[in-house]
Amino acid sequence: MDNSNPLNKPVKQAAANPLSQYYRKPGTYIELPSGGRYYKLTPKLSDTNELAVYPMTAKDELALKNPDALLNGEALKQVIASVCPDIKDVSEIPAPDIDAILVAMRMTSYGDDMEIDVMHGCEESEGKSQRVTVGLGSVLSTLKAIPEAMGTVTLANEVVVRLRPYTLEAQSRLLRVQFNTMRSLQGAEANENSTIEQKADIANRGYDQLVVLSQDILAASIISVTLPDGNEVTNFNHIHEWIKNLDRASNERLDEEIKAFGKFGITRTLEVTCDHCKNKFTTDMLFDPTSFFNVGS
């Protein structure tokens, strides 16, 4: 045996990183409004059926400061994959789970208190906003689980449709179309040679893309279609073709049911006492990543 041949020498194993015990650990555990349903690849949950949410890294924070990546949805997917490693495919996250994850992510990275500006609109406020502190733990405690029976619709022709909520991927695709249309319109506005007809054409093409995309997303939100004879259809292409040829009333009924998923998850309204007129009012909390994760906000 030729011991001079380096290929004959045993390969040394890389030493374990002594700092590994100091890697970030889960900052909190949350229940998912979906209960882990509607995912093709079920998330890994704790013994108490909760999802681990880790604090953001410095890289995650930088991703959330990239306006273009935020507006097309890619930054959000990247960061959620980092803070929720037990979700195997973040594209599958149902919409009601997204807000809960965002709140938990904000809380475990920056603390429970979050300050937001709200406006009452009373005469006494003179159009001025006021700063209020929101306890994110309290927001998470308002979580309402999606009932298991939710999402089953029987149409007028006795066809039974089983639905799932819109996903993070669906929202990202919508954002990308809106983002690209907005950029194209901004470019046309900046171009002195652009005509009104050219600008209208850009807007119309964006609208047409949204119409096609809405059909794609609706088809992707259908788990199965059961015919009156009991035959169950799960093939996406068959369902997609059916959606494109669906009557208006049936289409609206399916849209209605999918929107009803939005009633579940965390409460997005906040009750505030006006600093100016002292009356109580409710305001919406918008979990917009472009502002929600600003440090000190």
Secondary structure, 3 states (H helix, E strand, C coil): CCCCCHHHCCCCCCCCCCCHHHCCCCCEEECCCCCCCCCCCCCCCCCCCCEEECCCCHHHHHHCCCHHHHHCCHHHHHHHHHHCCCCCCHHHCEHHHHHHHHHHHHHHHHCCEEEEEECCCCHHHCCCCEEEEEEHHHHHCCCECCCCCCCEEECCCCCEEEECCCEHHHHHHHHHHHHHHHHHHHHHHHCCCCCHHHHHHHHHHHHHHHHHHHHHHHHHCEEEEECCCCCEECCHHHHHHHHHCCCHHHHHHHHHHHHHHHHCECCCEEEEECCCCCCEEEEECCCCHHHHCCCCC
